[in-house]
Amino acid sequence: MFSGIIAAVGQITAIASRDDGAGTVRLTIDAGKLDLDDLALGDSIACNGVCLTVVDQQDQRFFVDVSPESLACTVGLSAPGPVNLEKALRLADRLGGHLVSGHVDGIGEVLRFDAVGDNRLLEIRAPAELARYIARKGSITVDGVSLTTNAVAGARFTINLIPHTLAATTLGRLQPGSRVNLEIDLIARYCERLLNADAER
């Protein structure tokens, strides 16, 4: 589990095909300012909101394997470039954002990224099947970042990005047409399942 509070912006520096016959690739990620002192093989790190397992570490670099399924369902992991990084939560950690699983639900498209003073107004169109999970003043994860929606209209929603978020994550690089990983609120998903359980019997 994660909180959606980004600890550092890292960099995918290399992508290598694995000789496993399944199309898996291995990413080399420069962790930037992320503290790796307590990192162990098998630990989870969210990379642009995608929960990945550490398979190796060398100094301030770590390595993760990504399956073709994960590459097909997400963006931002198929080419070198910056990535939002967050290590998995410990039970004693503060939950500064909201509960995030690191399982991307869909890919959204940026429609607007407008300056409003020092802030940015971000408008995203989510896949139609996710619209019912997105609520005004609710939580959503965009490329691993825990954010609060301002307004929702159908599958479109807007978010206000403050200067700190723009500086501490990759979101400041967005522009109209950018594609982003979306994870809906975990609680919304379980509420729907509970409400529909009887109807599915």
C-alpha positions as a printed Julia matrix, in Angstrom:
201×3 Matrix{Float64}:
   0.0     0.0     0.0
   1.01    3.6    -0.63
  -0.22    7.06    0.31
   0.25    8.97   -2.94
   2.75   11.33   -1.31
   5.7    11.35   -3.7
   9.07   11.0    -1.99
  11.28   11.77   -4.98
  11.36   12.1    -8.74
  13.59    9.42  -10.24
  14.68    8.68  -13.77
  14.29    5.59  -15.93
  17.77    5.39  -17.43
  17.66    2.06  -19.26
  15.16   -0.5   -20.53
  16.3    -4.02  -21.4
  14.31   -6.96  -22.73
  14.38  -10.02  -20.51
  15.16  -13.37  -22.08
  12.09  -15.03  -20.58
   9.95  -15.55  -23.67
   7.16  -13.49  -22.12
   8.14  -10.01  -23.27
   9.13   -8.79  -19.8
  11.43   -5.77  -19.63
  13.82   -4.7   -16.87
  13.96   -1.03  -15.97
  16.99    0.64  -14.43
  15.82    3.55  -12.29
  18.0     6.25  -10.79
  16.24    6.89   -7.48
  17.28   10.54   -7.26
  16.79   11.75   -3.68
  14.82    8.68   -2.59
  16.43    7.09    0.49
  17.35    3.51   -0.39
  19.21    2.7     2.86
  16.4     0.43    4.09
  15.53   -1.02    0.68
  15.52   -4.82    0.37
  15.05   -7.13   -2.58
  11.37   -7.86   -3.0
  10.26   -4.48   -1.64
   7.58   -2.54   -3.5
   8.1     0.9    -4.98
   5.39    2.82   -6.81
   6.74    4.22  -10.07
   4.3     6.71  -11.63
   1.62    5.02   -9.56
   2.49    1.47  -10.62
   3.47   -0.93   -7.83
   6.69   -2.66   -8.91
   8.98   -5.13   -7.14
  12.66   -4.39   -6.61
  14.73   -7.22   -8.12
  18.18   -5.67   -7.72
  19.91   -2.58   -6.34
  23.25   -0.91   -7.05
  24.11    2.22   -5.1
  21.37    4.78   -5.85
  19.87    2.71   -8.65
  17.25   -0.02   -8.41
  15.9    -2.46  -10.96
  12.34   -3.67  -11.58
  10.81   -6.12  -14.05
   7.66   -5.04  -15.89
   5.35   -7.46  -17.65
   3.76   -6.81  -21.07
   0.37   -6.59  -19.32
   1.59   -3.78  -17.05
   3.15   -1.95  -20.0
  -0.11   -2.23  -21.96
  -2.25   -0.9   -19.09
  -0.06    2.01  -18.01
   1.97    4.93  -19.35
   5.37    6.32  -18.47
   7.27    3.04  -18.12
   8.11    2.17  -21.71
  10.8     4.81  -22.37
  13.54    6.62  -20.45
  12.28    9.61  -18.51
  11.25   10.96  -15.11
   9.04    8.95  -12.75
   7.31    9.7    -9.44
   8.64    7.39   -6.71
   7.17    6.27   -3.39
   8.23    3.36   -1.19
   5.51    1.17    0.3
   3.93    2.32    3.55
   4.86    0.9     6.92
   2.08    0.49    9.5
   3.58    3.25   11.64
   3.73    5.8     8.79
   1.49    8.83    8.56
  -1.17    8.62    5.87
  -0.69   12.06    4.36
  -2.59   11.36    1.15
  -5.08    8.49    0.86
  -4.92    4.7     0.58
  -3.34    3.81   -2.77
  -2.83    0.24   -4.0
  -0.47    0.94   -6.89
  -2.81   -0.84   -9.32
  -3.67    1.48  -12.2
  -7.36    1.46  -13.14
  -7.08    3.32  -16.42
  -5.29    5.91  -18.49
  -6.57    9.47  -18.58
  -5.95   12.28  -21.06
  -5.01   15.82  -20.05
  -7.44   18.3   -21.6
  -6.25   21.51  -19.94
  -3.2    22.61  -17.98
  -3.81   26.3   -17.38
  -1.88   28.73  -15.22
  -3.94   30.28  -12.41
  -1.47   32.52  -10.64
   1.3    30.22   -9.38
  -1.06   27.24   -9.49
  -2.18   25.11  -12.41
  -5.72   24.03  -13.28
  -5.5    20.44  -14.49
  -8.44   18.93  -16.36
  -8.4    15.23  -17.19
 -10.76   12.98  -19.11
 -10.93    9.54  -17.51
 -12.08    6.36  -19.25
 -15.89    6.32  -19.25
 -16.03    3.19  -17.07
 -14.23    5.0   -14.24
 -16.49    8.07  -14.17
 -18.84    6.72  -11.5
 -15.95    6.36   -9.03
 -14.81    9.99   -9.3
 -16.56   12.4    -6.93
 -16.25   16.14   -6.31
 -13.8    16.76   -3.45
 -12.88   13.08   -3.55
  -9.48   11.46   -3.87
  -7.83   10.24   -7.05
  -4.28    9.24   -7.92
  -2.66   10.75  -11.01
   0.73    9.23  -11.94
   1.05    8.1    -8.33
   0.19   11.5    -6.81
  -2.69   11.7    -4.31
  -4.93   14.58   -5.39
  -8.35   16.04   -4.58
 -10.85   16.76   -7.33
 -12.4    20.22   -7.54
 -15.21   19.53   -9.98
 -16.54   16.52  -11.89
 -18.64   16.46  -15.06
 -19.21   13.03  -16.55
 -15.78   11.49  -17.07
 -14.01   14.87  -16.84
 -12.61   16.25  -13.63
 -10.46   19.19  -12.59
  -7.71   19.49   -9.98
  -5.85   22.49   -8.63
  -2.09   21.88   -8.49
  -0.16   24.02   -6.01
   3.49   25.06   -6.58
   4.81   22.42   -4.15
   3.13   19.59   -6.09
   4.41   20.99   -9.37
   7.96   21.15   -8.02
   8.01   17.83   -6.14
   6.45   15.59   -8.82
   6.46   15.11  -12.58
   3.04   16.76  -12.95
   4.58   20.12  -13.8
   5.64   18.6   -17.14
   2.07   17.84  -18.23
   0.43   19.49  -21.21
  -2.81   19.01  -23.17
  -2.72   15.59  -24.8
  -0.5    14.02  -22.12
  -1.64   10.6   -20.92
  -1.58    9.78  -17.21
  -2.06    6.75  -14.96
  -5.24    6.91  -12.88
  -6.17    4.97   -9.78
  -9.61    5.52   -8.31
 -10.29    5.74   -4.6
  -9.9     2.29   -3.04
 -12.88    2.87   -0.74
 -15.17    3.65   -3.69
 -14.24    0.36   -5.32
 -15.06   -1.69   -2.21
 -18.27    0.21   -1.55
 -19.52   -0.64   -5.03
 -18.62   -4.28   -4.55
 -20.5    -4.45   -1.24
 -23.58   -2.7    -2.64
 -23.73   -5.02   -5.68
 -22.86   -8.27   -3.94
 -26.47   -9.42   -3.51
 -27.37   -8.62   -7.1
 -24.53  -10.79   -8.4
 -25.67  -13.93   -6.59
